[in-house]
Amino acid sequence: MFSQLERPIIFFDTATTGIDPQKDRIVELAALKLFPDGTQEEKRRRFNPGIPIPKEATAVHGITDAEVRKEPPFSKFAKGEQGIAQYFSQCDLAGFNLLDFDIPILQAELERCGESLELSDAAIIDVYRIFAHKEPQTLAGAARFYCGQDHRESLTALCDVRMALKVFEAQLVHYGDLGTTPAQVDQGTRPDGAVDRVGKLRWDGDDIVLSFGRNRGRTLRSLVAEERDYLLWMIANRVVDPAGLAVLRDALLGHFPPRRAS
């Protein structure tokens, strides 16, 4: 798949009670870990979220309250040498729609347990972002387009993980310019002018501006001076990815990037 891996890369997916990282909880975590020596391992674990699973969420992933009632809480597996935080440490990450959903909710779950998901040096490959960049569709559409397979998105999280890996391998063949390392793929598919990976912070000359919401087009400097609470809201709700969060936190302390990196 890659010409080389300097460290493991984890394809993962979550099933949750909803889409709010601060309020909702993970009910299933599935991961497929690829090691530099070419070996792989799959893991899947269900959790009792401690709150009811809404019927709308069950309609997506098929997991009911009864099925997880006797499962342990996420906190039981978060810490320790064999814990989730350690398992993801020093790894690159990949999957489908990670940046907008799975990473923020996994980070929130770990933080509630006193752990963290450090991603400052990690390459993050969002298979959806590649597909949206090249052929905007869903995971089912990507499976049909790249792999010639039908994929029902209501199947288990592990099925989605396996399909995301198949789609990504096909993308590497289909698009010869994506790169040969996780970092190259990550950098090559970021939106043009983006400060964060999802492009909600963008460069406009030497200023960083917001590209969404009621403050679209406003500079980060003006928001620091006039609407600090809005930036604090963005941080608390993880509106941007880890790189963007770092920029926002620095800006609130008065530290701004001097210019757009070439």
C-alpha positions as YAML, in Angstrom:
chain: A
units: angstrom
residues:
- id: 1
  name: MET
  ca: [0.00, 0.00, 0.00]
- id: 2
  name: PHE
  ca: [2.66, 2.52, 1.09]
- id: 3
  name: SER
  ca: [6.24, 2.28, -0.08]
- id: 4
  name: GLN
  ca: [7.21, 2.50, 3.56]
- id: 5
  name: LEU
  ca: [5.77, 3.06, 7.01]
- id: 6
  name: GLU
  ca: [7.94, 4.65, 9.68]
- id: 7
  name: ARG
  ca: [5.37, 3.89, 12.37]
- id: 8
  name: PRO
  ca: [2.00, 2.13, 12.62]
- id: 9
  name: ILE
  ca: [-1.09, 3.57, 11.01]
- id: 10
  name: ILE
  ca: [-4.56, 2.86, 12.45]
- id: 11
  name: PHE
  ca: [-7.73, 2.78, 10.37]
- id: 12
  name: PHE
  ca: [-10.59, 3.21, 12.85]
- id: 13
  name: ASP
  ca: [-14.29, 3.93, 13.16]
- id: 14
  name: THR
  ca: [-16.71, 4.65, 15.99]
- id: 15
  name: ALA
  ca: [-20.39, 4.01, 16.61]
- id: 16
  name: THR
  ca: [-21.89, 6.55, 19.01]
- id: 17
  name: THR
  ca: [-25.01, 7.82, 20.71]
- id: 18
  name: GLY
  ca: [-24.95, 10.97, 18.55]
- id: 19
  name: ILE
  ca: [-22.75, 13.57, 16.90]
- id: 20
  name: ASP
  ca: [-21.92, 15.96, 19.77]
- id: 21
  name: PRO
  ca: [-18.45, 15.16, 21.23]
- id: 22
  name: GLN
  ca: [-19.28, 16.89, 24.50]
- id: 23
  name: LYS
  ca: [-22.61, 15.14, 25.14]
- id: 24
  name: ASP
  ca: [-22.52, 11.88, 23.22]
- id: 25
  name: ARG
  ca: [-20.59, 8.69, 23.92]
- id: 26
  name: ILE
  ca: [-18.90, 5.90, 21.99]
- id: 27
  name: VAL
  ca: [-20.73, 2.57, 21.99]
- id: 28
  name: GLU
  ca: [-18.31, 0.75, 19.67]
- id: 29
  name: LEU
  ca: [-14.72, 1.30, 18.59]
- id: 30
  name: ALA
  ca: [-13.18, -0.72, 15.76]
- id: 31
  name: ALA
  ca: [-9.57, -0.47, 14.62]
- id: 32
  name: LEU
  ca: [-7.30, -2.03, 12.02]
- id: 33
  name: LYS
  ca: [-3.64, -1.40, 12.79]
- id: 34
  name: LEU
  ca: [-0.99, -1.70, 10.06]
- id: 35
  name: PHE
  ca: [2.61, -2.11, 11.24]
- id: 36
  name: PRO
  ca: [5.84, -1.16, 9.41]
- id: 37
  name: ASP
  ca: [6.74, -4.86, 9.08]
- id: 38
  name: GLY
  ca: [3.60, -5.49, 7.04]
- id: 39
  name: THR
  ca: [1.57, -7.23, 9.74]
- id: 40
  name: GLN
  ca: [-1.97, -6.19, 10.70]
- id: 41
  name: GLU
  ca: [-4.27, -6.58, 13.67]
- id: 42
  name: GLU
  ca: [-7.98, -5.93, 14.11]
- id: 43
  name: LYS
  ca: [-9.69, -4.92, 17.34]
- id: 44
  name: ARG
  ca: [-13.29, -4.20, 18.19]
- id: 45
  name: ARG
  ca: [-14.88, -3.36, 21.52]
- id: 46
  name: ARG
  ca: [-18.37, -2.29, 22.57]
- id: 47
  name: PHE
  ca: [-19.06, -0.08, 25.58]
- id: 48
  name: ASN
  ca: [-21.97, 0.78, 27.81]
- id: 49
  name: PRO
  ca: [-22.29, 4.54, 27.17]
- id: 50
  name: GLY
  ca: [-24.05, 5.23, 30.45]
- id: 51
  name: ILE
  ca: [-26.79, 7.11, 28.60]
- id: 52
  name: PRO
  ca: [-29.65, 5.88, 26.39]
- id: 53
  name: ILE
  ca: [-28.87, 5.26, 22.73]
- id: 54
  name: PRO
  ca: [-31.38, 7.30, 20.70]
- id: 55
  name: LYS
  ca: [-33.39, 5.39, 18.13]
- id: 56
  name: GLU
  ca: [-31.93, 7.65, 15.43]
- id: 57
  name: ALA
  ca: [-28.43, 6.45, 16.35]
- id: 58
  name: THR
  ca: [-29.52, 2.80, 16.47]
- id: 59
  name: ALA
  ca: [-30.97, 3.25, 12.98]
- id: 60
  name: VAL
  ca: [-27.46, 4.14, 11.76]
- id: 61
  name: HIS
  ca: [-25.30, 1.52, 13.48]
- id: 62
  name: GLY
  ca: [-27.83, -1.06, 14.65]
- id: 63
  name: ILE
  ca: [-26.66, -1.14, 18.29]
- id: 64
  name: THR
  ca: [-29.36, -1.06, 20.98]
- id: 65
  name: ASP
  ca: [-29.33, -0.34, 24.70]
- id: 66
  name: ALA
  ca: [-29.97, -4.02, 25.43]
- id: 67
  name: GLU
  ca: [-26.91, -5.11, 23.44]
- id: 68
  name: VAL
  ca: [-24.50, -2.95, 25.46]
- id: 69
  name: ARG
  ca: [-26.21, -3.04, 28.86]
- id: 70
  name: LYS
  ca: [-23.70, -5.57, 30.22]
- id: 71
  name: GLU
  ca: [-20.67, -4.12, 28.43]
- id: 72
  name: PRO
  ca: [-18.03, -2.20, 30.44]
- id: 73
  name: PRO
  ca: [-17.75, 1.61, 30.21]
- id: 74
  name: PHE
  ca: [-15.20, 3.26, 27.92]
- id: 75
  name: SER
  ca: [-13.25, 4.45, 30.96]
- id: 76
  name: LYS
  ca: [-12.31, 0.87, 31.87]
- id: 77
  name: PHE
  ca: [-10.20, 0.57, 28.71]
- id: 78
  name: ALA
  ca: [-8.91, 4.14, 28.32]
- id: 79
  name: LYS
  ca: [-5.82, 3.98, 30.55]
- id: 80
  name: GLY
  ca: [-2.84, 1.75, 31.18]
- id: 81
  name: GLU
  ca: [-0.22, 0.05, 29.04]
- id: 82
  name: GLN
  ca: [-2.90, -1.88, 27.15]
- id: 83
  name: GLY
  ca: [-5.37, 0.99, 27.10]
- id: 84
  name: ILE
  ca: [-6.91, 2.84, 24.17]
- id: 85
  name: ALA
  ca: [-4.81, 5.99, 24.68]
- id: 86
  name: GLN
  ca: [-1.58, 3.97, 24.57]
- id: 87
  name: TYR
  ca: [-2.78, 1.90, 21.61]
- id: 88
  name: PHE
  ca: [-3.26, 5.06, 19.52]
- id: 89
  name: SER
  ca: [-0.07, 6.74, 20.77]
- id: 90
  name: GLN
  ca: [2.69, 7.41, 18.21]
- id: 91
  name: CYS
  ca: [0.51, 6.25, 15.32]
- id: 92
  name: ASP
  ca: [-0.78, 7.84, 12.15]
- id: 93
  name: LEU
  ca: [-4.57, 7.69, 11.74]
- id: 94
  name: ALA
  ca: [-6.86, 6.90, 8.85]
- id: 95
  name: GLY
  ca: [-10.53, 6.22, 8.18]
- id: 96
  name: PHE
  ca: [-13.69, 7.67, 6.71]
- id: 97
  name: ASN
  ca: [-14.82, 11.13, 7.90]
- id: 98
  name: LEU
  ca: [-12.32, 11.11, 10.79]
- id: 99
  name: LEU
  ca: [-11.71, 14.83, 10.93]
- id: 100
  name: ASP
  ca: [-15.32, 15.93, 11.39]
- id: 101
  name: PHE
  ca: [-16.49, 13.06, 13.57]
- id: 102
  name: ASP
  ca: [-14.42, 10.14, 14.85]
- id: 103
  name: ILE
  ca: [-11.32, 12.02, 16.03]
- id: 104
  name: PRO
  ca: [-13.23, 14.74, 17.97]
- id: 105
  name: ILE
  ca: [-15.43, 12.22, 19.77]
- id: 106
  name: LEU
  ca: [-12.50, 9.89, 20.58]
- id: 107
  name: GLN
  ca: [-10.53, 12.85, 21.93]
- id: 108
  name: ALA
  ca: [-13.48, 13.92, 24.09]
- id: 109
  name: GLU
  ca: [-13.94, 10.41, 25.51]
- id: 110
  name: LEU
  ca: [-10.25, 10.12, 26.40]
- id: 111
  name: GLU
  ca: [-10.17, 13.56, 28.01]
- id: 112
  name: ARG
  ca: [-13.09, 12.63, 30.23]
- id: 113
  name: CYS
  ca: [-10.89, 9.77, 31.45]
- id: 114
  name: GLY
  ca: [-7.88, 12.01, 32.08]
- id: 115
  name: GLU
  ca: [-6.10, 10.87, 28.92]
- id: 116
  name: SER
  ca: [-5.35, 12.59, 25.63]
- id: 117
  name: LEU
  ca: [-4.93, 11.83, 21.93]
- id: 118
  name: GLU
  ca: [-1.77, 13.68, 20.85]
- id: 119
  name: LEU
  ca: [-1.87, 14.30, 17.10]
- id: 120
  name: SER
  ca: [0.61, 17.13, 16.57]
- id: 121
  name: ASP
  ca: [3.08, 14.84, 14.77]
- id: 122
  name: ALA
  ca: [0.55, 12.41, 13.30]
- id: 123
  name: ALA
  ca: [-0.40, 12.12, 9.66]
- id: 124
  name: ILE
  ca: [-4.18, 11.94, 9.36]
- id: 125
  name: ILE
  ca: [-5.70, 10.40, 6.25]
- id: 126
  name: ASP
  ca: [-9.41, 10.95, 5.83]
- id: 127
  name: VAL
  ca: [-10.59, 8.61, 3.08]
- id: 128
  name: TYR
  ca: [-13.73, 10.70, 2.72]
- id: 129
  name: ARG
  ca: [-11.64, 13.83, 2.17]
- id: 130
  name: ILE
  ca: [-9.71, 12.15, -0.64]
- id: 131
  name: PHE
  ca: [-12.93, 10.95, -2.23]
- id: 132
  name: ALA
  ca: [-14.68, 14.30, -1.78]
- id: 133
  name: HIS
  ca: [-11.64, 15.97, -3.33]
- id: 134
  name: LYS
  ca: [-11.65, 13.62, -6.31]
- id: 135
  name: GLU
  ca: [-15.17, 12.15, -6.57]
- id: 136
  name: PRO
  ca: [-17.65, 13.57, -3.99]
- id: 137
  name: GLN
  ca: [-19.76, 10.67, -2.65]
- id: 138
  name: THR
  ca: [-20.44, 8.49, 0.39]
- id: 139
  name: LEU
  ca: [-18.54, 5.42, 1.60]
- id: 140
  name: ALA
  ca: [-21.02, 3.23, -0.28]
- id: 141
  name: GLY
  ca: [-20.41, 5.31, -3.41]
- id: 142
  name: ALA
  ca: [-16.66, 5.10, -2.90]
- id: 143
  name: ALA
  ca: [-16.89, 1.31, -2.57]
- id: 144
  name: ARG
  ca: [-18.78, 1.10, -5.86]
- id: 145
  name: PHE
  ca: [-16.54, 3.61, -7.64]
- id: 146
  name: TYR
  ca: [-13.11, 2.34, -6.55]
- id: 147
  name: CYS
  ca: [-13.73, -1.30, -5.68]
- id: 148
  name: GLY
  ca: [-16.77, -2.30, -7.71]
- id: 149
  name: GLN
  ca: [-18.45, -3.54, -4.53]
- id: 150
  name: ASP
  ca: [-21.79, -2.83, -2.89]
- id: 151
  name: HIS
  ca: [-21.47, -1.65, 0.71]
- id: 152
  name: ARG
  ca: [-24.39, -1.10, 3.07]
- id: 153
  name: GLU
  ca: [-23.38, 1.69, 5.43]
- id: 154
  name: SER
  ca: [-25.64, 0.41, 8.21]
- id: 155
  name: LEU
  ca: [-23.34, -2.58, 8.78]
- id: 156
  name: THR
  ca: [-20.94, -2.80, 11.72]
- id: 157
  name: ALA
  ca: [-18.17, -0.32, 12.37]
- id: 158
  name: LEU
  ca: [-15.59, -3.02, 11.62]
- id: 159
  name: CYS
  ca: [-17.16, -3.58, 8.18]
- id: 160
  name: ASP
  ca: [-16.80, 0.16, 7.53]
- id: 161
  name: VAL
  ca: [-13.15, 0.03, 8.67]
- id: 162
  name: ARG
  ca: [-12.37, -2.83, 6.30]
- id: 163
  name: MET
  ca: [-14.11, -1.09, 3.42]
- id: 164
  name: ALA
  ca: [-12.31, 2.22, 4.15]
- id: 165
  name: LEU
  ca: [-9.00, 0.36, 3.87]
- id: 166
  name: LYS
  ca: [-10.03, -1.26, 0.58]
- id: 167
  name: VAL
  ca: [-11.15, 2.11, -0.81]
- id: 168
  name: PHE
  ca: [-7.91, 3.79, 0.23]
- id: 169
  name: GLU
  ca: [-5.77, 1.07, -1.37]
- id: 170
  name: ALA
  ca: [-7.77, 1.51, -4.58]
- id: 171
  name: GLN
  ca: [-7.35, 5.31, -4.37]
- id: 172
  name: LEU
  ca: [-3.57, 4.95, -4.20]
- id: 173
  name: VAL
  ca: [-3.68, 2.98, -7.44]
- id: 174
  name: HIS
  ca: [-6.26, 5.23, -9.11]
- id: 175
  name: TYR
  ca: [-4.51, 8.51, -8.23]
- id: 176
  name: GLY
  ca: [-0.78, 8.12, -8.74]
- id: 177
  name: ASP
  ca: [-0.08, 11.61, -7.33]
- id: 178
  name: LEU
  ca: [-1.38, 11.03, -3.79]
- id: 179
  name: GLY
  ca: [2.05, 10.14, -2.40]
- id: 180
  name: THR
  ca: [3.77, 7.10, -0.95]
- id: 181
  name: THR
  ca: [3.75, 7.94, 2.78]
- id: 182
  name: PRO
  ca: [0.93, 8.91, 5.18]
- id: 183
  name: ALA
  ca: [2.39, 12.41, 5.58]
- id: 184
  name: GLN
  ca: [2.48, 12.97, 1.80]
- id: 185
  name: VAL
  ca: [-1.14, 11.89, 1.40]
- id: 186
  name: ASP
  ca: [-2.16, 14.09, 4.33]
- id: 187
  name: GLN
  ca: [-0.44, 17.20, 2.96]
- id: 188
  name: GLY
  ca: [-1.49, 16.63, -0.64]
- id: 189
  name: THR
  ca: [-5.23, 16.51, 0.03]
- id: 190
  name: ARG
  ca: [-5.65, 19.51, 2.33]
- id: 191
  name: PRO
  ca: [-7.88, 22.32, 0.97]
- id: 192
  name: ASP
  ca: [-5.94, 25.07, -0.80]
- id: 193
  name: GLY
  ca: [-4.89, 27.78, 1.61]
- id: 194
  name: ALA
  ca: [-6.14, 25.85, 4.61]
- id: 195
  name: VAL
  ca: [-4.61, 26.40, 8.05]
- id: 196
  name: ASP
  ca: [-6.43, 23.42, 9.57]
- id: 197
  name: ARG
  ca: [-7.09, 20.16, 7.75]
- id: 198
  name: VAL
  ca: [-10.79, 20.83, 7.15]
- id: 199
  name: GLY
  ca: [-10.24, 24.37, 5.85]
- id: 200
  name: LYS
  ca: [-12.37, 26.28, 8.36]
- id: 201
  name: LEU
  ca: [-9.36, 28.52, 8.95]
- id: 202
  name: ARG
  ca: [-7.75, 29.83, 5.75]
- id: 203
  name: TRP
  ca: [-5.01, 32.18, 4.72]
- id: 204
  name: ASP
  ca: [-6.04, 35.48, 3.08]
- id: 205
  name: GLY
  ca: [-2.74, 37.12, 2.24]
- id: 206
  name: ASP
  ca: [-0.86, 37.24, 5.54]
- id: 207
  name: ASP
  ca: [-4.04, 37.05, 7.66]
- id: 208
  name: ILE
  ca: [-5.95, 34.00, 8.86]
- id: 209
  name: VAL
  ca: [-9.71, 34.25, 8.25]
- id: 210
  name: LEU
  ca: [-12.72, 32.10, 9.12]
- id: 211
  name: SER
  ca: [-14.38, 30.37, 6.16]
- id: 212
  name: PHE
  ca: [-17.67, 29.41, 7.81]
- id: 213
  name: GLY
  ca: [-20.56, 30.65, 9.95]
- id: 214
  name: ARG
  ca: [-21.62, 34.14, 10.95]
- id: 215
  name: ASN
  ca: [-17.99, 35.28, 11.16]
- id: 216
  name: ARG
  ca: [-17.06, 34.05, 7.68]
- id: 217
  name: GLY
  ca: [-14.37, 36.30, 6.20]
- id: 218
  name: ARG
  ca: [-13.35, 37.91, 9.49]
- id: 219
  name: THR
  ca: [-9.71, 37.79, 10.46]
- id: 220
  name: LEU
  ca: [-8.48, 35.89, 13.47]
- id: 221
  name: ARG
  ca: [-6.92, 39.10, 14.82]
- id: 222
  name: SER
  ca: [-10.26, 40.92, 14.77]
- id: 223
  name: LEU
  ca: [-12.00, 38.04, 16.55]
- id: 224
  name: VAL
  ca: [-9.34, 37.96, 19.26]
- id: 225
  name: ALA
  ca: [-9.92, 41.67, 19.81]
- id: 226
  name: GLU
  ca: [-13.72, 41.67, 19.62]
- id: 227
  name: GLU
  ca: [-15.19, 38.17, 20.02]
- id: 228
  name: ARG
  ca: [-12.93, 36.04, 22.19]
- id: 229
  name: ASP
  ca: [-15.94, 34.07, 23.44]
- id: 230
  name: TYR
  ca: [-16.60, 32.85, 19.90]
- id: 231
  name: LEU
  ca: [-13.06, 31.50, 19.63]
- id: 232
  name: LEU
  ca: [-13.43, 29.84, 23.03]
- id: 233
  name: TRP
  ca: [-16.63, 28.22, 21.76]
- id: 234
  name: MET
  ca: [-14.77, 26.93, 18.69]
- id: 235
  name: ILE
  ca: [-12.11, 25.41, 20.93]
- id: 236
  name: ALA
  ca: [-14.57, 23.86, 23.38]
- id: 237
  name: ASN
  ca: [-16.59, 22.28, 20.57]
- id: 238
  name: ARG
  ca: [-13.59, 21.25, 18.46]
- id: 239
  name: VAL
  ca: [-14.93, 23.08, 15.42]
- id: 240
  name: VAL
  ca: [-11.49, 22.76, 13.82]
- id: 241
  name: ASP
  ca: [-8.93, 19.96, 13.89]
- id: 242
  name: PRO
  ca: [-5.94, 19.75, 16.32]
- id: 243
  name: ALA
  ca: [-3.74, 21.95, 14.12]
- id: 244
  name: GLY
  ca: [-6.46, 24.61, 14.04]
- id: 245
  name: LEU
  ca: [-7.05, 24.35, 17.78]
- id: 246
  name: ALA
  ca: [-3.37, 25.07, 18.38]
- id: 247
  name: VAL
  ca: [-3.59, 28.19, 16.17]
- id: 248
  name: LEU
  ca: [-6.67, 29.41, 18.05]
- id: 249
  name: ARG
  ca: [-5.10, 28.85, 21.47]
- id: 250
  name: ASP
  ca: [-1.92, 30.67, 20.40]
- id: 251
  name: ALA
  ca: [-3.96, 33.56, 19.00]
- id: 252
  name: LEU
  ca: [-5.82, 34.01, 22.29]
- id: 253
  name: LEU
  ca: [-2.40, 34.34, 23.94]
- id: 254
  name: GLY
  ca: [-1.39, 36.98, 21.38]
- id: 255
  name: HIS
  ca: [0.75, 34.74, 19.18]
- id: 256
  name: PHE
  ca: [-0.06, 34.78, 15.45]
- id: 257
  name: PRO
  ca: [1.73, 33.06, 12.56]
- id: 258
  name: PRO
  ca: [3.64, 35.86, 10.81]
- id: 259
  name: ARG
  ca: [2.76, 34.78, 7.30]
- id: 260
  name: ARG
  ca: [1.39, 31.94, 5.24]
- id: 261
  name: ALA
  ca: [3.91, 29.11, 4.98]
- id: 262
  name: SER
  ca: [5.25, 28.72, 1.46]
...
